Amino acid sequence: MASFVLGAEAKKAAFANCLLNLGGVLVFLPFLKSFCNSMTIFTLDPSLQVAYAHLLFNLITVSIFFPLRHQIIKIVERKSFLIS
């Protein structure tokens, strides 16, 4: 929503970020309970568990989708008519 007032490139970046996060959620959803439970391995502090979960989510999501970056770019560029 913040990119609505920005230029086309910012809107494309926001759209790509949304795609990446949506893909990550779809990948993590089947493993969510075990992923959340595994955060206790790192620390018992709930605030640090959230921070570690966020970090691991992003690292794993990027690791999975990095090889698909060219396809993601094509999708973002193809949908650019929605952005302008």
C-alpha positions in Angstrom: 0.0 0.0 0.0 2.9 2.3 0.7 4.1 2.0 -2.8 0.9 3.4 -4.3 2.2 6.9 -4.2 5.6 6.0 -5.5 6.9 5.3 -9.0 6.5 2.3 -11.2 9.8 0.7 -10.1 8.9 0.9 -6.5 5.5 -0.7 -7.3 7.2 -3.5 -9.1 9.6 -4.1 -6.1 6.6 -4.1 -3.8 4.7 -6.6 -6.0 7.8 -8.8 -6.2 8.1 -8.7 -2.4 4.5 -9.7 -2.1 5.0 -12.6 -4.5 8.1 -13.8 -2.6 6.3 -13.6 0.8 3.2 -15.3 -0.5 5.3 -18.1 -1.9 7.2 -18.5 1.4 3.9 -18.7 3.3 2.6 -21.4 1.0 5.9 -23.4 1.4 6.0 -23.0 5.2 2.3 -23.6 5.9 2.4 -27.4 6.0 5.4 -27.2 8.4 4.2 -24.3 10.5 3.6 -26.2 13.8 6.9 -28.0 13.7 8.7 -24.8 12.6 7.3 -22.9 15.5 8.1 -25.6 18.0 11.7 -25.8 16.6 12.3 -22.2 17.7 12.7 -23.3 21.3 16.0 -25.0 20.2 17.6 -21.5 19.8 16.1 -19.7 22.9 13.3 -19.8 25.4 12.8 -16.1 25.1 9.6 -15.6 23.1 10.7 -12.3 21.5 13.9 -13.9 20.3 12.0 -16.9 19.0 9.9 -14.5 16.8 13.1 -12.8 15.6 14.8 -16.1 14.8 11.6 -17.4 13.1 11.5 -14.3 10.9 15.2 -14.6 10.0 14.9 -18.3 9.2 11.7 -17.7 7.2 13.4 -15.1 5.1 16.6 -17.0 4.6 14.8 -20.2 3.6 12.4 -18.4 1.3 15.1 -16.6 -0.5 17.1 -19.9 -0.8 14.1 -21.6 -2.4 13.1 -18.8 -4.7 16.5 -17.4 -5.7 16.9 -20.0 -8.6 13.5 -18.8 -9.9 14.4 -15.1 -9.9 14.3 -14.8 -13.7 10.8 -16.3 -13.8 9.7 -14.0 -11.0 11.1 -11.0 -12.8 9.1 -12.0 -16.0 5.9 -12.2 -13.9 6.5 -8.8 -12.3 7.3 -7.2 -15.7 4.3 -8.9 -17.4 2.0 -7.5 -14.6 3.5 -4.0 -14.9 0.3 -2.8 -16.7 -1.5 -3.3 -13.4 1.2 -1.2 -11.6 1.3 2.0 -13.7 
